[in-house]
Amino acid sequence: MDLKKAMQYNNFVVIGDTLNEEKYAYKIKHELINSGYKVYSVGKELKSLNDIDEEIDIIDLCINPPTGIKLLRESKKKCKGLIIQPGAGSDEIKKFLDENHYDYMDGCLLVGIRLYGK
């Protein structure tokens, strides 16, 4: 997965505090919406990835690692790729993603939107 490839998709999930204007999850969610992407928010709005009825293209992990791994483990949903924001990753998350054959990368989705967005 790379940012250019990620930005070619349409359905994004931002996992994090998307209700607090001070948080990066909030900023990422609104940048995606303003750029024409469809966005779901898990953490403060939806409680689980399983609450999303549509196919998920890209998950943006923008939450503390213990909560992030919990949400990923309980999910029955698949995605095409996953972006791990700075501070949201851990060895445990990467091991889980490798074992379950997820395509992922460490990166900043805000950079992806600005460089490769619609």
N, C-alpha and C positions, 0 to 999 in steps of 0.2 A: 504494500500500500504506500502511496505517496500522496502529497497534498493535491497535486494536479489531477490525479485519478479520482481522489475523493470528491473533488468539486464538480465532477461530471455527473454525479448522482443527484437525486432530488429529495428523497425522504431521509431527514436527519433526526436523531434523538440526542438531545443534550442532557446528560446526567449530572445534576448538580443543583445548586440553589439559583434557580432562574427567576425568582421573585425579588431578590435583593439587588438593587441597582449597582451596588458596590462590588458584586461578585462577577468573575469572568464568565460564569455560566449564563448570567443574565445578558451580558454584553454579546456573547457569542450567539445566543438565541435570537436576539434582536437584529444583529448583523445578518444572520441567515435569512430571517423573515424579510428584512428590507431588501435583500438581494434576490428574492423570489423563490426561496427554497421552502419546502413544507417542513415544519419543525414540531416535534413532540418533546415534552419536558418531563423527565423522570427525576424524582427526588422530593421536591416540594409540591409539584402539581400532580402528576401521576405517581403512584407509589411503586409501580413495577413496570418493567419492559413488557410483561405479559398483558398489561392493560391497553396496549396499542393493537388495534385491529388490522392495520395495514402492514405490508412488508416494510422492513427496515433496511435502508441502504447503508447508512453510516451512523455509528454511535460515537459521540464525543464524550469521553470520560473526563469530567471536570468536577470531581468530588474526592473526598478523602479515600485513600486506598481501602480501609476496612469496609466502608459502606459500598464502594465500587465493586469489590470482589463479591460481597453478599448479593448485590443486585445481578451481577453477571451469572453467579452460580444458580440462582433461583429462576433465571430466565429460560423459557422454552422457545424463545424467538431466536432466529438466525439473522445475521446481517452480512453485508458484503465487505465491510471493513470497519475498523475501529481506530480512532485517534485518541491517544493518551496525552492529555494536557500536562504541562510541567507541574509536578507535585501530586499528580493523580495516580501515578504508577507505583508498582512495587514488584519485587521478585515473584511474589505469590500470584499477582495478576498476570504477569508475563508467562509464568509457568502454566497457569490455567488456559490462557489464550493459545499457547503453543500446543498443549495437549489436546485442545479441542479444535485445532486447525483454523483459527481465526487469522485473517489478514489484518495486521495492525502496524502502527508506527507511533513513535513518540513525536509529538509536534504540537503546533499551535494552529487551531482552525481559523483564528482571526487572520493569520498570515495567509492561509489558503484562500479565504474569501477575497482578500484584497489582491492577491496575485492571480487567482484563477477563477474567481466567482463569475456568475452569469452576467 
